[in-house]
Amino acid sequence: MEYCTNCGSPLQAESQFCTQCGKATEPNDAPRTQEDSPLHTSSNKNSMRKGTKWALWGGGALLILLVAAHFYVLSLLDPMKTVDEIGEALKHNESDKLRELIEFDSSAALNLDDYLSFLKEIGFKELYSSFEEEFQKSWSSKENERIVTDQSGNELFTITPHEHFMGLYMTYTLTAIPSKVFLYTNVDQATFTSQNASVIGEQEQETKLGNVYPGELNIQASLSSELGDIDDSRTYQIDGTAGNNVLDYSFSYTTYDLTSNEPEAFLYIQGENTGRKVASFPTLQVFDQQRDLELQARYFDEDSGEMVSKATSASTSDSGESIHLEFNKEIEEEEEKEKSEEPVKEKETIVIVQGNSGTTTTTTSTPNPTVADAEQLILRFRAAYEESLNMKDYSIVQPFLVNGSAADKELSSYLVDLQTSDYHYDFTSNTITGSWQADANTFYVSTNEHFIFTNHLNDQIAYDRDKEYKVVINNNSLQIESILIYRTDRTDL
């Protein structure tokens, strides 16, 4: 079928003009098909315009959703939300909440309640602008860390950024900065212990104790002195300065000259023998905690027995910077005269007998035991102890020890522990390095002992030890009451 070239209406066969518009047909006009008609072309164009519109609408909507989602995620990751939550925790005194929002140095001493109070005191809300500024700088520069300070320039927090989706999103870790604490002391070898650190201080030196967050810090101190051990405790307030905090932990003491009219007498503290003679103390350092300790001097006289000086203390001493231990010679001479007028009584002592079945003790009527007798007891004890260890038989050494004493309990327990072990002891030398008589019934013997221990793997260790034995007269027998180890050196062979 042919169509009018003017209006597009169908033409009748062999028609000379269009019945719709009246236009005459021309013989040279090429016939038109349905697809070429203006009506059909308009329909296709309208269809294409609708598809394009839907595509544009859909793409626009998707873009809007993506942009909205992007800004929603940004709002969720807004680091200032963490700052706001910290402010809320401070407002409601929720110290435990701070641990969820802030990273803390695990090695630093921390009291969350004290730290919450500290943040309140510095005016945490006044730091908001600093947080915003540092977060913005971190986003722009992608620096590893930014520091938030207070108005005085003290460093309070570290901001650490973390990139996500190729830097499109950022999250942040907020870490509290602790203070560095150092101790200054005026004594040597004092041990200082805090919440999670322990150090040994040096005289007139600053020693680092560790990192501490603002708040109260309790420090315990222990110190060994000539008059005994000292335990002390003090509490310090740590401020928010992130730099160095130097705490002064000095001890108050007085140095006295120690004198006596019997300088070879032994010094006693609270009734306990120090094992040192008065003459061995050119000076005596007395700490404030020790001013009331009772000091005495004692010595043993073969004719008069135990001689005791007048008791005194640093707090009652009337000699200024000197402590004098006075023996009343007139009373001693009078007592000596009275004793000389008494009939002489036979005295008992101990003879140590070593038999094939072990060591036993017997009593005989002989003069009082001497320091030499105590020394011989120790040497025989060492020989018996070596046999007792290797035979795993405590009965061999038991007669040498006061029943129920510290020495008895320690050695019997040690032998029990060794029953299931395979080992060997070889005592190579036992040397008496000193001895003295403290009173009529007490002797002290110092030794240097060498021995080799071989374990079940045939490993050998050489020991070098210094000891002090306390020997007493118990039930008319010389026996060991306690054994004190002063020094031990070990060498693997």
Helices and strands as residue ranges (DSSP letters): G 34-36, H 38-76, H 80-91, H 95-101, H 112-121, G 124-127, H 128-141, E 146-149, E 155-164, E 169-176, E 179-184, E 190-193, E 198-201, E 206-212, E 215-225, E 228-238, E 244-248, E 253-260, E 266-269, E 272-277, G 278-280, E 284-287, G 288-290, E 295-301, E 305-308, E 322-325, H 329-341, E 349-355, E 358-364, H 371-391, G 394-396, G 398-400, H 406-417, E 424-439, E 442-454, E 460-474, E 477-492
